[in-house]
Amino acid sequence: MGSASMRTACKSCRLLVLTEPQVARLGLLTLLLAALWTGSQGVSFRSPYGACCYKEMFIRQKIPAFLIRSYQKTPSHCSRKAVRVELLKGKKFCVDWEEGWFQQYRRQKESTSTST
């Protein structure tokens, strides 16, 4: 099939040709929309989990108090009520808020911080 016959067979075909600035604008728009979407989903580009805890992130064993640097409750929009515990070396784990050992740790921390 020659190029002349290709042109006649595809007279109704339209080819979208974008200029370089249009491609750049389209790329920026795509990045902006992706950033807005991930922000609304509570997901960070750096972490697939954001600030929420999911089933595979929980640990059940007691963490020794001297290894805990800090803890933070998960936001209310998360599907599971939990606490993110950060260890001295920077590792983070999720703990069920109702765990007995964690409640004991929390009460001890609160009593020492109010007595000083």
N, C-alpha and C positions, 0 to 999 in steps of 0.2 A: 504494500500500500504506500503510495507516494505522499509527500508532504502536502501536495495540492489537494489530494483527496481527503487527507486528514483535516485540513482546514474547512473543507466544505461539509464534512461529516459532523463537525463540532462547532458549527456557527452559533448554536445556542449556549454552548459552554462558556462559562465566565471564569477566568482565573483571577484570584485575588492576589494582587501584588502589593506588598507593603514596602514603604521606604524605610531606610535605616532609622530615622527618628520615630516613625510609627512603631517599629519593632521594639525600640527602647522603651517607649511609653507603654506598650502592651506588657512588656516584662515587668516594669515597675508597678503597673496596676495589678498584675498577678501576684507579686510579692506582697503588696499592700493588702489585698483581699485574703491571702493566706495568713498574714499576721493578724488581721481582724478576726478571722474564723477561729484560729487557735486560741486567741485571747478569750473569745466568747465560750470556748469549750473548756476552759480551765487547764489548758495544756501549754507547756512551754516547749520551744524548739530544743532547749538544752535537755529537758527531761520528758520522757513520754508520759510520766505520771503526774507531773505538776505537784501540787501540794496535797493531793488526795492519796489515800491508802487503798490498795486493792488486795484481793485474797492472797496472791503469791508474795506479797511484801511483808506479811505478818510473821512475827516470831512468837513462840509460846513460852520459851524458856526465860527464866528470870535473868535480867541483866544486872550485874553487880553495880551498886550505886556509885562506886568510885570510878567507873568507866563512863558514866553519863555526863556529857558536857551540858546538854540542854534538852528540853522537850517542848513540843508545841502541839496544841489541838488542831485537828484538821478543820478546814472551813466548813460552814454549815451546808454548802452546796454539794459536798462529797456524799457519795452513796453509803459509805461506812463511817460510823463515828469511831474515831481512833486518835492516837497520839503518835506523832513522829518524834522518835528519840534519836538524838545525835550523840554519837560516842566521841571520846577524846580524839580519836584518829580521823574523825570526819565521816565515818560510815553512818548511814541513817537506816533505821528500822521502824516498822509500824507495830504498835502495841495496842491491844484492846484496852480502851479506857477503863473498863470494869475489872481488869485483871487485879487480883488481890495484891500481888507484890508491887504493882505500879501504884495502886492507891496508898499503900503503906509508904512507898518512896515519896510520893507527892506530899502526904501529910507531914512526913519528917522534914522535907525541904521547906514547907510552909511554916512549920513551927520554929525551925532554926532561923529563917529569914525574919520572922516577926519578933523573935527574942533578942536580935542584935541591934 
